Amino acid sequence: MPFSRNELVNYLEGSGIATRLVFLGKIIRHPAFQNVKHHVYSELKNTDTVMEDTFWVRVYLGLSYEMIRHVLGQFDKFSEPRRYTA
């Protein structure tokens, strides 16, 4: 990957776009489950990917067309110098 989640999130936040990290995936890693008896059936590596590499872009129904264009434009602006060809 040509960039990290934190690089992108920091860029978006610095551009006025609110984000939130995702705490989904391996719920047994949450401190509230520390003393909960459980059994893990497999490695759950994809749940780690969700927790470590994803985030939400905050949205609400009142977003204007201009606001949406701003968000999309910032994604383009961030990714343009990081694109690579296969």
C-alpha positions in Angstrom: 0.0 0.0 0.0 1.5 3.4 -1.0 0.2 5.1 2.2 -1.1 4.3 5.7 -4.6 4.8 7.2 -3.2 7.4 9.5 -1.7 9.4 6.7 -5.0 9.5 4.9 -7.0 10.2 8.0 -4.7 13.0 9.1 -4.9 14.5 5.6 -8.7 14.4 5.6 -9.0 15.8 9.1 -6.6 18.6 8.1 -8.9 19.4 5.2 -11.9 19.8 7.4 -13.3 16.3 6.8 -14.3 14.5 10.0 -13.4 10.8 10.3 -13.7 8.1 12.9 -11.7 4.9 13.3 -13.6 1.7 13.2 -13.8 -0.5 16.2 -15.3 -3.5 14.6 -13.8 -6.8 13.8 -12.2 -8.6 16.7 -14.4 -7.5 19.5 -12.6 -9.7 22.0 -9.7 -7.2 21.8 -12.0 -4.5 23.4 -11.1 -4.0 27.1 -14.8 -4.6 28.0 -14.3 -8.2 27.0 -11.1 -8.8 28.9 -12.8 -11.1 31.5 -15.5 -12.6 29.3 -15.1 -16.3 28.7 -14.9 -17.0 24.9 -13.6 -19.4 22.4 -11.9 -18.3 19.1 -12.4 -20.7 16.2 -9.8 -19.4 13.9 -7.1 -16.8 13.4 -9.6 -14.0 12.6 -6.9 -12.2 10.5 -9.5 -10.4 8.4 -11.0 -8.8 11.6 -7.6 -7.4 12.3 -7.5 -5.8 8.9 -10.9 -4.2 9.5 -9.7 -2.8 12.9 -6.2 -1.6 11.6 -6.9 -0.4 8.1 -10.4 1.1 7.9 -12.2 4.2 9.0 -15.4 6.1 8.6 -15.9 9.4 6.8 -18.5 11.3 8.8 -21.6 12.2 6.8 -25.1 13.4 7.5 -28.2 14.0 5.5 -27.6 17.8 5.2 -24.4 17.5 3.1 -24.7 19.8 0.1 -23.4 18.9 -3.4 -20.5 21.3 -2.8 -19.6 19.5 0.5 -19.6 16.1 -1.2 -17.5 17.5 -4.1 -15.0 18.8 -1.5 -14.7 15.4 0.2 -14.2 13.6 -3.2 -11.8 16.3 -4.3 -9.6 15.8 -1.2 -9.5 12.0 -1.8 -8.3 12.8 -5.4 -5.8 15.4 -4.2 -4.4 13.0 -1.6 -4.2 10.0 -3.9 -2.8 11.6 -7.1 0.9 11.7 -6.1 0.6 8.3 -4.5 -0.8 6.4 -7.5 1.2 3.8 -9.2 0.7 1.7 -12.3 0.7 -2.0 -12.2 
